[in-house]
Amino acid sequence: MKSPVVVVAITLTAAILVAASLLIIVGTRKGVGTSTLNAPTLQQPVKHAHMV
């Protein structure tokens, strides 16, 4: 039987690989050339109030 440290390390590695692959799959479903990581934030145009 393997030591608990080895079992935990293998389980943690497997969980990280599954999470990374899911992130890659979800990121590539958006379409070619679009990235969800570096997307600019949507900004509202600034409306200047004029003093009368």
C-alpha positions in Angstrom: 0.0 0.0 0.0 1.3 3.5 -0.9 1.9 6.0 1.8 -0.8 8.7 2.3 1.5 11.4 1.0 1.9 9.7 -2.3 -1.9 9.1 -2.7 -2.6 12.8 -1.9 0.0 14.0 -4.3 -1.3 11.8 -7.1 -4.9 12.9 -6.4 -3.9 16.6 -6.3 -2.0 16.3 -9.5 -5.0 14.6 -11.2 -7.4 17.3 -10.0 -5.1 20.1 -11.2 -4.9 18.5 -14.7 -8.6 18.1 -14.9 -9.2 21.7 -13.9 -6.6 23.0 -16.3 -8.1 21.0 -19.2 -11.6 22.3 -18.4 -10.3 25.9 -18.4 -8.6 25.3 -21.8 -11.8 23.7 -23.2 -14.0 26.5 -22.0 -11.6 29.2 -23.2 -11.4 27.7 -26.7 -15.1 27.4 -27.1 -15.4 31.2 -27.4 -14.0 31.1 -30.9 -10.7 31.6 -32.7 -8.8 34.7 -31.8 -10.9 35.7 -28.7 -9.4 35.4 -25.3 -11.4 35.5 -22.1 -8.3 36.2 -20.0 -7.2 39.5 -21.5 -10.5 40.9 -22.6 -10.9 44.6 -22.1 -13.6 45.8 -19.8 -16.6 47.3 -21.3 -16.6 51.1 -20.7 -19.5 53.5 -20.9 -18.9 56.6 -22.9 -18.3 59.6 -20.7 -21.0 62.3 -20.9 -19.8 65.7 -20.0 -22.3 67.9 -18.1 -22.0 71.5 -19.2 -22.6 74.2 -16.7 -25.1 76.8 -17.9 
